[in-house]
């Protein structure tokens, strides 16, 4: 049982690293604009800028990522 948990954590970690690399490279893809530039600028994302104060809370983006992750887990872990 501990071996299964260890292998699962390794696979999940490698998957997160791969996803991070893909997302970071999408923004640098030639001819494709900003890649995922819309992510972080969705309705519901709060951005307040004052003289020497900036507050950013990506509520809309967090909801989209949460729903997408939940759907992926639902379809891949469905028994």
PDB file of N, CA, C and O in Angstrom:
ATOM      1  N   UNK A   1       0.809  -1.204   0.000  1.00  0.00           N
ATOM      2  CA  UNK A   1       0.000   0.000   0.000  1.00  0.00           C
ATOM      3  C   UNK A   1       0.848   1.263   0.000  1.00  0.00           C
ATOM      4  O   UNK A   1       0.563   2.160  -0.793  1.00  0.00           O
ATOM      5  N   UNK A   2       1.895   1.393   0.856  1.00  0.00           N
ATOM      6  CA  UNK A   2       2.725   2.606   0.816  1.00  0.00           C
ATOM      7  C   UNK A   2       3.421   2.797  -0.536  1.00  0.00           C
ATOM      8  O   UNK A   2       3.644   3.928  -0.967  1.00  0.00           O
ATOM      9  N   UNK A   3       3.769   1.668  -1.213  1.00  0.00           N
ATOM     10  CA  UNK A   3       4.400   1.791  -2.527  1.00  0.00           C
ATOM     11  C   UNK A   3       3.450   2.422  -3.527  1.00  0.00           C
ATOM     12  O   UNK A   3       3.869   3.227  -4.359  1.00  0.00           O
ATOM     13  N   UNK A   4       2.169   2.064  -3.455  1.00  0.00           N
ATOM     14  CA  UNK A   4       1.172   2.618  -4.369  1.00  0.00           C
ATOM     15  C   UNK A   4       0.987   4.119  -4.139  1.00  0.00           C
ATOM     16  O   UNK A   4       0.870   4.886  -5.094  1.00  0.00           O
ATOM     17  N   UNK A   5       0.963   4.528  -2.889  1.00  0.00           N
ATOM     18  CA  UNK A   5       0.819   5.949  -2.570  1.00  0.00           C
ATOM     19  C   UNK A   5       2.031   6.721  -3.067  1.00  0.00           C
ATOM     20  O   UNK A   5       1.883   7.805  -3.630  1.00  0.00           O
ATOM     21  N   UNK A   6       3.217   6.184  -2.870  1.00  0.00           N
ATOM     22  CA  UNK A   6       4.440   6.831  -3.326  1.00  0.00           C
ATOM     23  C   UNK A   6       4.475   6.993  -4.834  1.00  0.00           C
ATOM     24  O   UNK A   6       4.807   8.064  -5.342  1.00  0.00           O
ATOM     25  N   UNK A   7       4.131   5.925  -5.554  1.00  0.00           N
ATOM     26  CA  UNK A   7       4.121   5.986  -7.019  1.00  0.00           C
ATOM     27  C   UNK A   7       3.063   6.969  -7.516  1.00  0.00           C
ATOM     28  O   UNK A   7       3.292   7.696  -8.483  1.00  0.00           O
ATOM     29  N   UNK A   8       1.918   6.990  -6.863  1.00  0.00           N
ATOM     30  CA  UNK A   8       0.857   7.911  -7.252  1.00  0.00           C
ATOM     31  C   UNK A   8       1.297   9.356  -7.057  1.00  0.00           C
ATOM     32  O   UNK A   8       1.041  10.198  -7.918  1.00  0.00           O
ATOM     33  N   UNK A   9       1.949   9.654  -5.949  1.00  0.00           N
ATOM     34  CA  UNK A   9       2.436  11.010  -5.698  1.00  0.00           C
ATOM     35  C   UNK A   9       3.499  11.422  -6.713  1.00  0.00           C
ATOM     36  O   UNK A   9       3.532  12.574  -7.145  1.00  0.00           O
ATOM     37  N   UNK A  10       4.363  10.491  -7.094  1.00  0.00           N
ATOM     38  CA  UNK A  10       5.383  10.794  -8.091  1.00  0.00           C
ATOM     39  C   UNK A  10       4.740  11.103  -9.434  1.00  0.00           C
ATOM     40  O   UNK A  10       5.126  12.067 -10.095  1.00  0.00           O
ATOM     41  N   UNK A  11       3.769  10.303  -9.847  1.00  0.00           N
ATOM     42  CA  UNK A  11       3.094  10.523 -11.129  1.00  0.00           C
ATOM     43  C   UNK A  11       2.335  11.845 -11.110  1.00  0.00           C
ATOM     44  O   UNK A  11       2.378  12.591 -12.089  1.00  0.00           O
ATOM     45  N   UNK A  12       1.644  12.147 -10.018  1.00  0.00           N
ATOM     46  CA  UNK A  12       0.924  13.415  -9.924  1.00  0.00           C
ATOM     47  C   UNK A  12       1.888  14.598  -9.970  1.00  0.00           C
ATOM     48  O   UNK A  12       1.606  15.598 -10.629  1.00  0.00           O
ATOM     49  N   UNK A  13       3.002  14.496  -9.289  1.00  0.00           N
ATOM     50  CA  UNK A  13       3.995  15.568  -9.304  1.00  0.00           C
ATOM     51  C   UNK A  13       4.561  15.793 -10.695  1.00  0.00           C
ATOM     52  O   UNK A  13       4.693  16.935 -11.134  1.00  0.00           O
ATOM     53  N   UNK A  14       4.895  14.722 -11.388  1.00  0.00           N
ATOM     54  CA  UNK A  14       5.401  14.859 -12.752  1.00  0.00           C
ATOM     55  C   UNK A  14       4.353  15.445 -13.686  1.00  0.00           C
ATOM     56  O   UNK A  14       4.680  16.215 -14.589  1.00  0.00           O
ATOM     57  N   UNK A  15       3.085  15.078 -13.468  1.00  0.00           N
ATOM     58  CA  UNK A  15       2.010  15.643 -14.273  1.00  0.00           C
ATOM     59  C   UNK A  15       1.851  17.134 -14.043  1.00  0.00           C
ATOM     60  O   UNK A  15       1.625  17.886 -14.991  1.00  0.00           O
ATOM     61  N   UNK A  16       1.964  17.571 -12.806  1.00  0.00           N
ATOM     62  CA  UNK A  16       1.850  18.997 -12.498  1.00  0.00           C
ATOM     63  C   UNK A  16       3.020  19.765 -13.110  1.00  0.00           C
ATOM     64  O   UNK A  16       2.832  20.863 -13.634  1.00  0.00           O
ATOM     65  N   UNK A  17       4.224  19.200 -13.049  1.00  0.00           N
ATOM     66  CA  UNK A  17       5.384  19.844 -13.657  1.00  0.00           C
ATOM     67  C   UNK A  17       5.198  19.955 -15.172  1.00  0.00           C
ATOM     68  O   UNK A  17       5.482  21.001 -15.754  1.00  0.00           O
ATOM     69  N   UNK A  18       4.727  18.891 -15.807  1.00  0.00           N
ATOM     70  CA  UNK A  18       4.503  18.908 -17.251  1.00  0.00           C
ATOM     71  C   UNK A  18       3.451  19.942 -17.628  1.00  0.00           C
ATOM     72  O   UNK A  18       3.612  20.661 -18.614  1.00  0.00           O
ATOM     73  N   UNK A  19       2.388  20.019 -16.860  1.00  0.00           N
ATOM     74  CA  UNK A  19       1.350  21.004 -17.122  1.00  0.00           C
ATOM     75  C   UNK A  19       1.894  22.420 -16.968  1.00  0.00           C
ATOM     76  O   UNK A  19       1.560  23.296 -17.765  1.00  0.00           O
ATOM     77  N   UNK A  20       2.714  22.654 -15.973  1.00  0.00           N
ATOM     78  CA  UNK A  20       3.329  23.960 -15.778  1.00  0.00           C
ATOM     79  C   UNK A  20       4.224  24.350 -16.938  1.00  0.00           C
ATOM     80  O   UNK A  20       4.225  25.505 -17.365  1.00  0.00           O
ATOM     81  N   UNK A  21       4.982  23.398 -17.447  1.00  0.00           N
ATOM     82  CA  UNK A  21       5.851  23.674 -18.599  1.00  0.00           C
ATOM     83  C   UNK A  21       5.022  24.006 -19.832  1.00  0.00           C
ATOM     84  O   UNK A  21       5.347  24.943 -20.560  1.00  0.00           O
ATOM     85  N   UNK A  22       3.962  23.253 -20.073  1.00  0.00           N
ATOM     86  CA  UNK A  22       3.100  23.504 -21.235  1.00  0.00           C
ATOM     87  C   UNK A  22       2.463  24.885 -21.140  1.00  0.00           C
ATOM     88  O   UNK A  22       2.452  25.624 -22.124  1.00  0.00           O
ATOM     89  N   UNK A  23       1.936  25.243 -19.981  1.00  0.00           N
ATOM     90  CA  UNK A  23       1.273  26.533 -19.819  1.00  0.00           C
ATOM     91  C   UNK A  23       2.269  27.672 -19.995  1.00  0.00           C
ATOM     92  O   UNK A  23       1.938  28.682 -20.617  1.00  0.00           O
ATOM     93  N   UNK A  24       3.472  27.535 -19.466  1.00  0.00           N
ATOM     94  CA  UNK A  24       4.459  28.601 -19.602  1.00  0.00           C
ATOM     95  C   UNK A  24       4.948  28.722 -21.042  1.00  0.00           C
ATOM     96  O   UNK A  24       5.265  29.825 -21.487  1.00  0.00           O
ATOM     97  N   UNK A  25       5.016  27.624 -21.776  1.00  0.00           N
ATOM     98  CA  UNK A  25       5.447  27.691 -23.165  1.00  0.00           C
ATOM     99  C   UNK A  25       4.353  28.216 -24.094  1.00  0.00           C
ATOM    100  O   UNK A  25       4.663  28.763 -25.152  1.00  0.00           O
ATOM    101  N   UNK A  26       3.095  28.064 -23.725  1.00  0.00           N
ATOM    102  CA  UNK A  26       2.012  28.578 -24.556  1.00  0.00           C
ATOM    103  C   UNK A  26       2.103  30.090 -24.729  1.00  0.00           C
ATOM    104  O   UNK A  26       1.775  30.611 -25.795  1.00  0.00           O
ATOM    105  N   UNK A  27       2.537  30.788 -23.707  1.00  0.00           N
ATOM    106  CA  UNK A  27       2.661  32.229 -23.793  1.00  0.00           C
ATOM    107  C   UNK A  27       3.799  32.670 -24.689  1.00  0.00           C
ATOM    108  O   UNK A  27       3.816  33.813 -25.146  1.00  0.00           O
ATOM    109  N   UNK A  28       4.752  31.786 -24.950  1.00  0.00           N
ATOM    110  CA  UNK A  28       5.906  32.124 -25.779  1.00  0.00           C
ATOM    111  C   UNK A  28       5.808  31.538 -27.185  1.00  0.00           C
ATOM    112  O   UNK A  28       6.747  31.671 -27.971  1.00  0.00           O
ATOM    113  N   UNK A  29       4.713  30.907 -27.506  1.00  0.00           N
ATOM    114  CA  UNK A  29       4.546  30.262 -28.803  1.00  0.00           C
ATOM    115  C   UNK A  29       4.487  31.318 -29.890  1.00  0.00           C
ATOM    116  O   UNK A  29       3.660  32.226 -29.804  1.00  0.00           O
ATOM    117  N   UNK A  30       5.330  31.237 -30.911  1.00  0.00           N
ATOM    118  CA  UNK A  30       5.344  32.288 -31.939  1.00  0.00           C
ATOM    119  C   UNK A  30       4.077  32.284 -32.782  1.00  0.00           C
ATOM    120  O   UNK A  30       3.613  31.232 -33.223  1.00  0.00           O
ATOM    121  N   UNK A  31       3.531  33.455 -32.997  1.00  0.00           N
ATOM    122  CA  UNK A  31       2.358  33.608 -33.845  1.00  0.00           C
ATOM    123  C   UNK A  31       1.046  33.292 -33.168  1.00  0.00           C
ATOM    124  O   UNK A  31      -0.008  33.398 -33.795  1.00  0.00           O
ATOM    125  N   UNK A  32       1.078  32.917 -31.939  1.00  0.00           N
ATOM    126  CA  UNK A  32      -0.151  32.543 -31.244  1.00  0.00           C
ATOM    127  C   UNK A  32      -0.608  33.604 -30.255  1.00  0.00           C
ATOM    128  O   UNK A  32      -1.512  33.336 -29.464  1.00  0.00           O
ATOM    129  N   UNK A  33      -0.035  34.775 -30.266  1.00  0.00           N
ATOM    130  CA  UNK A  33      -0.466  35.830 -29.356  1.00  0.00           C
ATOM    131  C   UNK A  33       0.036  35.577 -27.953  1.00  0.00           C
ATOM    132  O   UNK A  33       1.219  35.307 -27.749  1.00  0.00           O
ATOM    133  N   UNK A  34      -0.851  35.664 -26.995  1.00  0.00           N
ATOM    134  CA  UNK A  34      -0.439  35.556 -25.600  1.00  0.00           C
ATOM    135  C   UNK A  34      -0.714  34.187 -25.009  1.00  0.00           C
ATOM    136  O   UNK A  34      -0.559  34.011 -23.800  1.00  0.00           O
ATOM    137  N   UNK A  35      -1.107  33.228 -25.794  1.00  0.00           N
ATOM    138  CA  UNK A  35      -1.366  31.892 -25.245  1.00  0.00           C
ATOM    139  C   UNK A  35      -2.590  31.898 -24.368  1.00  0.00           C
ATOM    140  O   UNK A  35      -3.706  32.024 -24.872  1.00  0.00           O
ATOM    141  N   UNK A  36      -2.416  31.767 -23.078  1.00  0.00           N
ATOM    142  CA  UNK A  36      -3.522  31.785 -22.124  1.00  0.00           C
ATOM    143  C   UNK A  36      -3.600  33.146 -21.451  1.00  0.00           C
ATOM    144  O   UNK A  36      -3.801  33.225 -20.239  1.00  0.00           O
ATOM    145  N   UNK A  37      -3.447  34.213 -22.216  1.00  0.00           N
ATOM    146  CA  UNK A  37      -3.466  35.562 -21.671  1.00  0.00           C
ATOM    147  C   UNK A  37      -4.799  35.938 -21.049  1.00  0.00           C
ATOM    148  O   UNK A  37      -4.849  36.831 -20.203  1.00  0.00           O
ATOM    149  N   UNK A  38      -5.873  35.285 -21.444  1.00  0.00           N
ATOM    150  CA  UNK A  38      -7.193  35.562 -20.875  1.00  0.00           C
ATOM    151  C   UNK A  38      -7.301  35.034 -19.452  1.00  0.00           C
ATOM    152  O   UNK A  38      -8.122  35.506 -18.665  1.00  0.00           O
ATOM    153  N   UNK A  39      -6.459  34.045 -19.125  1.00  0.00           N
ATOM    154  CA  UNK A  39      -6.501  33.476 -17.790  1.00  0.00           C
ATOM    155  C   UNK A  39      -5.946  34.491 -16.800  1.00  0.00           C
ATOM    156  O   UNK A  39      -4.796  34.914 -16.915  1.00  0.00           O
ATOM    157  N   UNK A  40      -6.748  34.873 -15.850  1.00  0.00           N
ATOM    158  CA  UNK A  40      -6.361  35.897 -14.889  1.00  0.00           C
ATOM    159  C   UNK A  40      -7.028  37.228 -15.170  1.00  0.00           C
ATOM    160  O   UNK A  40      -6.872  38.186 -14.412  1.00  0.00           O
ATOM    161  N   UNK A  41      -7.775  37.283 -16.270  1.00  0.00           N
ATOM    162  CA  UNK A  41      -8.486  38.504 -16.631  1.00  0.00           C
ATOM    163  C   UNK A  41      -9.967  38.216 -16.863  1.00  0.00           C
ATOM    164  O   UNK A  41     -10.615  38.879 -17.673  1.00  0.00           O
ATOM    165  N   UNK A  42     -10.488  37.243 -16.161  1.00  0.00           N
ATOM    166  CA  UNK A  42     -11.877  36.843 -16.318  1.00  0.00           C
ATOM    167  C   UNK A  42     -12.802  37.736 -15.497  1.00  0.00           C
ATOM    168  O   UNK A  42     -12.357  38.384 -14.550  1.00  0.00           O
ATOM    169  N   UNK A  43     -14.088  37.776 -15.853  1.00  0.00           N
ATOM    170  CA  UNK A  43     -15.036  38.486 -14.989  1.00  0.00           C
ATOM    171  C   UNK A  43     -15.040  37.836 -13.605  1.00  0.00           C
ATOM    172  O   UNK A  43     -15.065  36.611 -13.492  1.00  0.00           O
ATOM    173  N   UNK A  44     -15.017  38.629 -12.594  1.00  0.00           N
ATOM    174  CA  UNK A  44     -14.957  38.113 -11.236  1.00  0.00           C
ATOM    175  C   UNK A  44     -13.570  38.226 -10.636  1.00  0.00           C
ATOM    176  O   UNK A  44     -13.416  38.131  -9.418  1.00  0.00           O
ATOM    177  N   UNK A  45     -12.554  38.428 -11.469  1.00  0.00           N
ATOM    178  CA  UNK A  45     -11.209  38.668 -10.960  1.00  0.00           C
ATOM    179  C   UNK A  45     -11.140  40.112 -10.487  1.00  0.00           C
ATOM    180  O   UNK A  45     -11.459  41.039 -11.231  1.00  0.00           O
ATOM    181  N   UNK A  46     -10.722  40.290  -9.250  1.00  0.00           N
ATOM    182  CA  UNK A  46     -10.687  41.633  -8.668  1.00  0.00           C
ATOM    183  C   UNK A  46      -9.273  42.201  -8.748  1.00  0.00           C
ATOM    184  O   UNK A  46      -8.304  41.547  -8.364  1.00  0.00           O
ATOM    185  N   UNK A  47      -9.174  43.425  -9.253  1.00  0.00           N
ATOM    186  CA  UNK A  47      -7.897  44.112  -9.371  1.00  0.00           C
ATOM    187  C   UNK A  47      -8.097  45.552  -8.913  1.00  0.00           C
ATOM    188  O   UNK A  47      -8.834  46.312  -9.541  1.00  0.00           O
ATOM    189  N   UNK A  48      -7.440  45.925  -7.820  1.00  0.00           N
ATOM    190  CA  UNK A  48      -7.545  47.272  -7.268  1.00  0.00           C
ATOM    191  C   UNK A  48      -6.145  47.849  -7.205  1.00  0.00           C
ATOM    192  O   UNK A  48      -5.247  47.258  -6.604  1.00  0.00           O
ATOM    193  N   UNK A  49      -5.959  49.021  -7.834  1.00  0.00           N
ATOM    194  CA  UNK A  49      -4.652  49.673  -7.812  1.00  0.00           C
ATOM    195  C   UNK A  49      -4.817  51.093  -7.303  1.00  0.00           C
ATOM    196  O   UNK A  49      -5.555  51.892  -7.879  1.00  0.00           O
ATOM    197  N   UNK A  50      -4.125  51.394  -6.225  1.00  0.00           N
ATOM    198  CA  UNK A  50      -4.114  52.740  -5.645  1.00  0.00           C
ATOM    199  C   UNK A  50      -2.701  53.300  -5.791  1.00  0.00           C
ATOM    200  O   UNK A  50      -1.896  52.753  -6.544  1.00  0.00           O
ATOM    201  N   UNK A  51      -2.399  54.361  -5.096  1.00  0.00           N
ATOM    202  CA  UNK A  51      -1.092  55.018  -5.224  1.00  0.00           C
ATOM    203  C   UNK A  51       0.077  54.055  -5.011  1.00  0.00           C
ATOM    204  O   UNK A  51       0.888  53.864  -5.916  1.00  0.00           O
ATOM    205  N   UNK A  52       0.169  53.465  -3.861  1.00  0.00           N
ATOM    206  CA  UNK A  52       1.264  52.531  -3.588  1.00  0.00           C
ATOM    207  C   UNK A  52       0.730  51.185  -3.088  1.00  0.00           C
ATOM    208  O   UNK A  52       1.375  50.523  -2.275  1.00  0.00           O
ATOM    209  N   UNK A  53      -0.426  50.792  -3.565  1.00  0.00           N
ATOM    210  CA  UNK A  53      -1.070  49.571  -3.118  1.00  0.00           C
ATOM    211  C   UNK A  53      -1.723  48.883  -4.310  1.00  0.00           C
ATOM    212  O   UNK A  53      -2.444  49.518  -5.080  1.00  0.00           O
ATOM    213  N   UNK A  54      -1.474  47.604  -4.460  1.00  0.00           N
ATOM    214  CA  UNK A  54      -2.112  46.816  -5.518  1.00  0.00           C
ATOM    215  C   UNK A  54      -2.681  45.548  -4.884  1.00  0.00           C
ATOM    216  O   UNK A  54      -1.995  44.848  -4.139  1.00  0.00           O
ATOM    217  N   UNK A  55      -3.951  45.266  -5.196  1.00  0.00           N
ATOM    218  CA  UNK A  55      -4.617  44.072  -4.685  1.00  0.00           C
ATOM    219  C   UNK A  55      -5.191  43.311  -5.867  1.00  0.00           C
ATOM    220  O   UNK A  55      -5.915  43.882  -6.683  1.00  0.00           O
ATOM    221  N   UNK A  56      -4.873  42.030  -5.965  1.00  0.00           N
ATOM    222  CA  UNK A  56      -5.389  41.193  -7.041  1.00  0.00           C
ATOM    223  C   UNK A  56      -5.903  39.900  -6.434  1.00  0.00           C
ATOM    224  O   UNK A  56      -5.175  39.202  -5.728  1.00  0.00           O
ATOM    225  N   UNK A  57      -7.161  39.585  -6.712  1.00  0.00           N
ATOM    226  CA  UNK A  57      -7.759  38.342  -6.227  1.00  0.00           C
ATOM    227  C   UNK A  57      -8.455  37.664  -7.406  1.00  0.00           C
ATOM    228  O   UNK A  57      -9.513  38.128  -7.832  1.00  0.00           O
ATOM    229  N   UNK A  58      -7.889  36.571  -7.948  1.00  0.00           N
ATOM    230  CA  UNK A  58      -8.441  35.923  -9.142  1.00  0.00           C
ATOM    231  C   UNK A  58      -9.590  34.963  -8.831  1.00  0.00           C
ATOM    232  O   UNK A  58      -9.439  33.749  -8.969  1.00  0.00           O
ATOM    233  N   UNK A  59     -10.719  35.494  -8.418  1.00  0.00           N
ATOM    234  CA  UNK A  59     -11.850  34.650  -8.048  1.00  0.00           C
ATOM    235  C   UNK A  59     -12.416  33.904  -9.253  1.00  0.00           C
ATOM    236  O   UNK A  59     -12.626  32.693  -9.182  1.00  0.00           O
ATOM    237  N   UNK A  60     -12.663  34.597 -10.345  1.00  0.00           N
ATOM    238  CA  UNK A  60     -13.211  33.958 -11.549  1.00  0.00           C
ATOM    239  C   UNK A  60     -12.284  32.887 -12.092  1.00  0.00           C
ATOM    240  O   UNK A  60     -12.730  31.803 -12.467  1.00  0.00           O
ATOM    241  N   UNK A  61     -10.996  33.188 -12.134  1.00  0.00           N
ATOM    242  CA  UNK A  61     -10.010  32.222 -12.614  1.00  0.00           C
ATOM    243  C   UNK A  61      -9.961  31.010 -11.697  1.00  0.00           C
ATOM    244  O   UNK A  61      -9.851  29.880 -12.174  1.00  0.00           O
ATOM    245  N   UNK A  62     -10.039  31.223 -10.398  1.00  0.00           N
ATOM    246  CA  UNK A  62     -10.019  30.111  -9.439  1.00  0.00           C
ATOM    247  C   UNK A  62     -11.219  29.197  -9.642  1.00  0.00           C
ATOM    248  O   UNK A  62     -11.093  27.975  -9.555  1.00  0.00           O
ATOM    249  N   UNK A  63     -12.371  29.778  -9.908  1.00  0.00           N
ATOM    250  CA  UNK A  63     -13.581  28.974 -10.127  1.00  0.00           C
ATOM    251  C   UNK A  63     -13.441  28.144 -11.393  1.00  0.00           C
ATOM    252  O   UNK A  63     -13.788  26.963 -11.398  1.00  0.00           O
ATOM    253  N   UNK A  64     -12.932  28.750 -12.478  1.00  0.00           N
ATOM    254  CA  UNK A  64     -12.764  28.020 -13.742  1.00  0.00           C
ATOM    255  C   UNK A  64     -11.787  26.863 -13.563  1.00  0.00           C
ATOM    256  O   UNK A  64     -12.055  25.755 -14.027  1.00  0.00           O
ATOM    257  N   UNK A  65     -10.663  27.103 -12.902  1.00  0.00           N
ATOM    258  CA  UNK A  65      -9.674  26.042 -12.689  1.00  0.00           C
ATOM    259  C   UNK A  65     -10.240  24.940 -11.795  1.00  0.00           C
ATOM    260  O   UNK A  65      -9.974  23.760 -12.026  1.00  0.00           O
ATOM    261  N   UNK A  66     -11.013  25.310 -10.786  1.00  0.00           N
ATOM    262  CA  UNK A  66     -11.609  24.327  -9.889  1.00  0.00           C
ATOM    263  C   UNK A  66     -12.618  23.443 -10.622  1.00  0.00           C
ATOM    264  O   UNK A  66     -12.625  22.225 -10.441  1.00  0.00           O
ATOM    265  N   UNK A  67     -13.460  24.046 -11.440  1.00  0.00           N
ATOM    266  CA  UNK A  67     -14.450  23.268 -12.192  1.00  0.00           C
ATOM    267  C   UNK A  67     -13.757  22.345 -13.186  1.00  0.00           C
ATOM    268  O   UNK A  67     -14.128  21.177 -13.308  1.00  0.00           O
ATOM    269  N   UNK A  68     -12.753  22.857 -13.898  1.00  0.00           N
ATOM    270  CA  UNK A  68     -12.032  22.032 -14.872  1.00  0.00           C
ATOM    271  C   UNK A  68     -11.336  20.863 -14.171  1.00  0.00           C
ATOM    272  O   UNK A  68     -11.388  19.732 -14.654  1.00  0.00           O
ATOM    273  N   UNK A  69     -10.691  21.128 -13.045  1.00  0.00           N
ATOM    274  CA  UNK A  69     -10.027  20.066 -12.301  1.00  0.00           C
ATOM    275  C   UNK A  69     -11.007  19.034 -11.768  1.00  0.00           C
ATOM    276  O   UNK A  69     -10.735  17.834 -11.800  1.00  0.00           O
ATOM    277  N   UNK A  70     -12.145  19.504 -11.279  1.00  0.00           N
ATOM    278  CA  UNK A  70     -13.159  18.581 -10.767  1.00  0.00           C
ATOM    279  C   UNK A  70     -13.708  17.690 -11.870  1.00  0.00           C
ATOM    280  O   UNK A  70     -13.919  16.496 -11.659  1.00  0.00           O
ATOM    281  N   UNK A  71     -13.939  18.266 -13.049  1.00  0.00           N
ATOM    282  CA  UNK A  71     -14.424  17.464 -14.173  1.00  0.00           C
ATOM    283  C   UNK A  71     -13.388  16.442 -14.616  1.00  0.00           C
ATOM    284  O   UNK A  71     -13.734  15.297 -14.905  1.00  0.00           O
ATOM    285  N   UNK A  72     -12.125  16.840 -14.673  1.00  0.00           N
ATOM    286  CA  UNK A  72     -11.077  15.892 -15.047  1.00  0.00           C
ATOM    287  C   UNK A  72     -11.002  14.742 -14.052  1.00  0.00           C
ATOM    288  O   UNK A  72     -10.932  13.579 -14.449  1.00  0.00           O
ATOM    289  N   UNK A  73     -11.015  15.058 -12.776  1.00  0.00           N
ATOM    290  CA  UNK A  73     -10.970  14.008 -11.763  1.00  0.00           C
ATOM    291  C   UNK A  73     -12.213  13.121 -11.824  1.00  0.00           C
ATOM    292  O   UNK A  73     -12.124  11.907 -11.639  1.00  0.00           O
ATOM    293  N   UNK A  74     -13.366  13.729 -12.084  1.00  0.00           N
ATOM    294  CA  UNK A  74     -14.606  12.942 -12.166  1.00  0.00           C
ATOM    295  C   UNK A  74     -14.527  11.925 -13.305  1.00  0.00           C
ATOM    296  O   UNK A  74     -14.892  10.762 -13.132  1.00  0.00           O
ATOM    297  N   UNK A  75     -14.049  12.370 -14.470  1.00  0.00           N
ATOM    298  CA  UNK A  75     -14.024  11.464 -15.628  1.00  0.00           C
ATOM    299  C   UNK A  75     -12.904  10.445 -15.543  1.00  0.00           C
ATOM    300  O   UNK A  75     -13.083   9.313 -15.992  1.00  0.00           O
ATOM    301  N   UNK A  76     -11.738  10.806 -14.976  1.00  0.00           N
ATOM    302  CA  UNK A  76     -10.623   9.875 -14.929  1.00  0.00           C
ATOM    303  C   UNK A  76     -10.675   8.910 -13.747  1.00  0.00           C
ATOM    304  O   UNK A  76     -10.132   7.807 -13.819  1.00  0.00           O
ATOM    305  N   UNK A  77     -11.326   9.323 -12.664  1.00  0.00           N
ATOM    306  CA  UNK A  77     -11.372   8.458 -11.481  1.00  0.00           C
ATOM    307  C   UNK A  77     -12.720   7.781 -11.302  1.00  0.00           C
ATOM    308  O   UNK A  77     -12.975   7.160 -10.270  1.00  0.00           O
ATOM    309  N   UNK A  78     -13.588   7.898 -12.309  1.00  0.00           N
ATOM    310  CA  UNK A  78     -14.902   7.273 -12.248  1.00  0.00           C
ATOM    311  C   UNK A  78     -14.746   5.751 -12.324  1.00  0.00           C
ATOM    312  O   UNK A  78     -14.000   5.237 -13.157  1.00  0.00           O
ATOM    313  N   UNK A  79     -15.443   5.055 -11.464  1.00  0.00           N
ATOM    314  CA  UNK A  79     -15.325   3.586 -11.440  1.00  0.00           C
ATOM    315  C   UNK A  79     -16.576   2.929 -11.919  1.00  0.00           C
ATOM    316  O   UNK A  79     -16.650   1.701 -11.965  1.00  0.00           O
TER     317      UNK A  79
END
